[in-house]
């Protein structure tokens, strides 16, 4: 289990070895991170327990000698150690924008926020491209392995041709390759890592880089392509394949779309792509392709995935595994939600400079991962019913939780992790109004913080009583 229950122990594990030029800065970082983790949605001021802690936190955040990259590096190296212990890890890459409307916008360029909810001319966006690592076998989050921040200084004014002919390193799309390069430079051996990316990463140069360096990947295709030495295009070739199997998948409701159970036809093949005219890479790329197509009867926007991969596809079981790896990509989108709105409220920061925002945002990013780990502990309900809750909670903690939520005699043995998950949710004022059993991050975290307050009060009263 990756979740570390005690905030101080968690902060020491992630940031205790941070190289900030002074041991006192590292000590302040761990104190600040622990305080923020204990009060995740709150501001730095609300997270500080006393005036001395608040003053120390502000001095740390405003210290220009402390680089956000050095704070993050300590957390990344903690994740690296976990990666080396796993037989197979998924590197989930994705980008999000942090939108701000206060004074920091003066340092975030001339380009307006991309968020439709922040249409003010003053709104600006700080972009973050993250790599979240997931244990492929246990399907649990290990931690953050990379983050790259940038903002759009000014609108691009050159012609479309000139923009396309820029060096790849100057393009925003280089973020995908930069993420892979950064991870490889630290890990060295990437043989147990599979990069998993959405359609935005479907670029010939990026695929070529991964193949040239013998990296493993799963990337969703963004559209149709020409095939080498063939008059047919990719989609026509895939549509002509006979499915190797069918399987059922539940598609959740979204917006005005109702939930449904879909039948998916699965097929796979190997294709060779020719180099586009402006690309700078090898002349051709040979890739394995997994094709998932919903067998729809008049369904609007049926599910259809085309997945490029370097993984061998000897049979339907191997192809289905590739699909599962891509399905797990939604974990990084959940991380973004927790970071931005459901957990740490990173967009509510009111720092006056972009570097102050970044120093605080980096700490909140690792706290968001911790919240995600707490949430996923009991999401596998059947497995959670067989695990004792004392893997997460002390005997005192679960008995206090039981006393508050059950109002009946204690059981002879500690209850399950499944019970603890929903008991914490109820303590956090969660009600299953939608009848789907899903617990939101905010309710779960409210319950956790309330229980920790109970435990602290109990220990304090024990000291007083002697």
N, C-alpha and C positions, 0 to 999 in steps of 0.2 A: 504494500500500500504506500503510495507516494505522498499522501497527505500527512503533514507534520502538525499534530494538534496544538502544541504549545507555540505561541507566537514568537517568544524569545528564542526557542530552539530552532524554529524555522528561519528566523532572521540570521542567526549565527551560521546555520548550515549554508545559506545562500550567499551571504555577504561578509561573513567573518574573515575571509581571505582576500577581500578587496584591496587592490594596490592603489591607494589614494595619496601616497607620498608622506603620510603621517599616520601612525597607529591610532592617534586620537580621532582622526577623521573616520577611520574604519569603525571604531567604537561608536561614534555618533551615528554613522549610517545604520548599524545594526539596531541601535536604540530607536531611531526614527522609523525604520522599516517595521519593527515589532509594534510600535505604537500605532502606525497606520494600519497594519494588518488587523489589529484588535478593534479597529473602528473604520472598516473599509470604505463605506460610502462618504465619510465625513471629510472635511477640509483638514489641512495640516494643523490649523489652529484648534479645531475641535478634537483632533486626535491626540494632542499633547496634554499630558495629565497635570502639568504644573507650569508656572511661569518659566522656570529654568529650562524645562524640556522644550517649551515653545520658542524661547530665545535661541537655544541650540539648534533647533530645527530650521529656523529662518536663516541663521548664519550659515548652516550647511548648504541649504538650497541656493543661497545667493553667492556662494564661494566660487568664483570663476576658475580657481585652481583645481576644482573637482570636476572632471569631465564626465558627462553622462555615459560615455562609452566605457569608462573605467568601472562605473557602478554596474552597468549591464554585463561587462566581461566576467565579473565574479559569479553572477547568476548563470551565465552561459556555461562556464567551466563546471559548475555543479551539475548542470544537465549533461555535459559531455561525459562525466564519470558514469552517469546512469546509462547512457547510450552504449558505452563499452561493455556493459554487463548484460546486454540484451542480444538475443540471436537475430532479431529483425525489428527495425524501427522505421516508422513512417515520418518523413519530414514534410509537414503540411505548410505550404507557403501561401500567403494571401496578403492583400493590401487593404487598409482602411484609412479613412480621413478623420482627424480630430478637428472639430469646428469650434472656432472662438470668435467672439464679437467685442472683446474689451481691448484695453490699451496694447496688448501684445500683438495685435494685428498690424501695428506699424512696422514690426520686424518680420512679418510673414508675407512680404511681397505685395504685388499689385493685383493678383488674380483672386477673384471672389471665391468664397466657399462653394464647393460643389454640392453641398447639401441643399435640397429643395426647401427644407424647414428653416433655413437661415438665409433669407433672400436679401438681407440688408447689405448695402454697398460696403459696409465696414467689415462684414464677415469674411474670415480667412480660414484656410485649412492647412493644418500640419499633417502631412501624410506619414504613415508608418507601414513598412513592409516587414512582416514577422514570419518566423519559422517556428512552428510548434511541433515538438517531438512526441510521438505516440508509440507505445509498445504495441507492435502489430499483432502479437498473439493474445495478450490480455486486453487489448483495446483500451488501455488507460493512459492518461496524459503523463509524460515524464517531466516536461518543463519547456521553457523557451530556450532556443539555441541561437537565435539571431534576431536583431531588429535594425532596420535602417530608416532614418527619418529624413524628410526633405519637405520643401515647400516650393511653390511655383512663383519664381521671382517676378516674371513678367510674361505677358502673352507672346506666343511665338508669332513672328511677323514675316518670316521667310516663306518662299513658295513651298508647296507640298513636296516637290522634287528635292529641293535643298534640304528640307527637314529630314527626308528619308535617307539622304546621302551622308548625314552626319556620322561620325564615329559611333560605334555601338555603345561605348562607355558614356557618351554624352546623352543618350536617350533614356527616358524614364523606364522604358521596357527592359533595360539592362538589369533591373532589380532582381529578376528571376535568376539570371546567371550569377549576379553578385552574391545572392543568398547561398547558392550552391558552392561557389568558390570560397566564401568565408567559412562555411561549415567544413569543407574539405581541408582548408589550411589549418584548422584546429585539430580535427580528428585524425587526419592522415589517412587512415584506413576507412574507406566508405563502403566496404563490402556488405555491411549489414544495414545499410540505409537505402530506402526507396523514397525518392522525391515525389510528392503528390501535388499536382497543380491543376487549377481550373483552366478554362479556355483561353484566358488572357496570356498564358504561357506558351500557347501554340505558335511558336516562331521557329523557323527553320534553323536559325543560328543557335538558338538555345538548345534545341533537340540535338543539333550537331555537336555542340560543346559537350553535352552529357554523354553522347556515344563515344566521342573521341577520348574522353577521360574514363571510359568504362564505368560510368555511374549508372545506377538503376533508377527508373522513373516510371510514373504513370501520369500522363498528361491528357486532358480532354481536348479533342479536336474542336476548333472554332468554326469550321466550315468545310466545304468541299475543296478538294485539291486534285490537280492533275497527277497521274501516275507515270512513272518512267516507262518509256517504250510501250505505251498502251494508249489506245484511243479512249478507253473508258476512264471516267473519273472515279474518285474514291467512293463516293456515295452509291453510284450505280453498281460498282463491284461488290459492295457490302450488301446491297439490297438483293443481289443475285445469289447470295449464300444461303444454304439450308441451315436452319437452326440446329445446334448440337444439343440443346435442351431448352425447356421452359421452366420458369420458376415464378413464385408469387411474391409480391412485395406490397406493403401497405404504404400508400402515399397520403401524408397528413394534409389536412385542410390548410389553405393559405389564401389570405385575402377573401375573395368571394368564391373560391374554388372549394367544393366539398371534398372531404376525405374519400378515398376509394381504395379497393384492393385491385391491383393490376396484375395481369399476366405478362411476363417479359420473355421475349424470345432472345436467346443468346447464341451468337455465332462468333467465330474468330478466324483470322487469316494472317498472312504476312504480305506487306506491300513495300514497294520501293518508291520514294519520292524524289523527283528531280529538284535541283537547286533553282530557286527563283532568280530572276534576272539580277536584282540588286544585292542578293545575299552574298556574304563572304564566309563560305564554309565549304565542306566537301561537296563534290558534284552530285552525289546521291546519298540518301539515307534509307537504310532498310530497317523497318519497324514491324513489330507484331501489333495487331489491332484487335480489340475486343469490341463487338457491336451489340448494344442492348436496345431493343426496340419493343415498345409496348404494343401488344396485340389489341388494338382499340376498336371500338364500335362507335364511331362518331364522337370520340372524346376530343375536346378541344385541347391543343398543345399536348399530345401524348408524349410520354417519356421516351427520349431517344438520346443515347450516349454513344459516342465514338471515342474509344480510349486507346491512345498510343502507349506502348510499353516496351521495355527491353527485357521483360521477364519472359521465360519460355512458356509456351502454351501447348503442352502435349495433349491436353484433353479438356473436357468441359469443367472439371473440378478446378483446374488451374485458372481457367478463364473467369469462373465465378469468384475466385479469390481476388483477382484483379478488380473486379467490380466492387467487392467489399472494401478494398483499400480506398477506392475512390469515394464510396459512400461515407467513409470515416472522415473525409475532408471537412464535413460540416462542423467538426469539433473546433476548428480554428474560427469559424464564423461565430460559434457560441462564445469562444474566448473574447472576440471583439465586442459582442453584446455585453458581456460581463464587465469588461474593461471600461466601456463607454457609458452604459446606461443601467444595467441590471445589478452592478456590483460596486465598482470603485468610483464611478462618476468622474472619469478623467476629464471630460469636457467641461466640467464645472470649475476647473482650476482657474484662479484669478491672479496668476503670477504676471509680473510686468515685463519680463523678457523671455524670449524663446528658449534660452538655455535653462532658465529656472523652471519653465514648463517641462522641458525634456528631462531634467534631473528628477522631477517629481513623477512625471509620466512613466519613466522607466521603473521606478519602485512600484507604482500602481500596476504596471503590467505584470510583474511577478506575483503581486497580491491577487490579481485577477486569475492567474493560473492556479493559485492555491484555492480560490473559491470554486473554480471549475473542478478541481480534484475532489473537493468535499462533496460537490453535487453528484459526481459520477460514482462515488463509492458504492451507493446502493441502487444504481439505475438498473443493474442486472438483478431483477427482483428474486428470481429463483435461487441464484447463487447467494444473494444477501440473506435469504432466509436460513441458510445453513451456516452462516458465519456469526460468531458471538460478537455482541456489540462492544465487548471489552477490547477488541482490536482497535477501536476508535476512542472509546470513553473509559475513564477510570471507573472503579466500582462506586465511588462517591458520586461521580457525575451521572451515571445512568440511574442510580437510585433516586437522586434528586429529580431527574427528568421523569422517572416513573411516578414519583409522588405528585408532581405537578400536573401530569397529563392523564394518569390512569385512575387516580382516586380509589385504589384498592390495594390489598395486601401485596407485598413484594413476592415475586416468584422465587422458587427455591434455587433456580439457576438463572444466570444473566440472560436476558432475552436476545433476540437476533439483531443483526445490523439493519435488517429490513424494518423492524419495529422502531429502532432508533431514528432512522431516516424520517419516517412519518411523524414520530413524536416530536422531533426537532421542528418539523414543518408546522405542526399544530401550535407549538410554543411560539413560533414566528407568525402566528395569526393567519395560517394558510387554511383555506376551505376548498374542497374539491368540487367547485361549482360546475366545471366542464365535464366531470365524471371520467376523466382520462388518467387520473392518478399522477399527473405530472406536477412536480413541485418547482416553483420559480426560485431563482437564485436568491432574490431578496428575502423571501420568506424563510428559506433555509438558513441564510446567514443571520437574520434577526433571531431565529431560534437558537442558533449556536452561541451568539453573543450573550443572549439572555441566560442561557445555561452556564456559560463561563462566569457571569456575574454571580449566579447562585453558588457556584463552587468556590469562588473567591470569598464570598460572604461567609460560607460555611467554615472555610479554613481560618478566617479571621476570628470568628466567634469561638472556634476551638482554642485558639491561642489565648483569648481573653479568659476562657474558663479554666485554662491551665491543663 
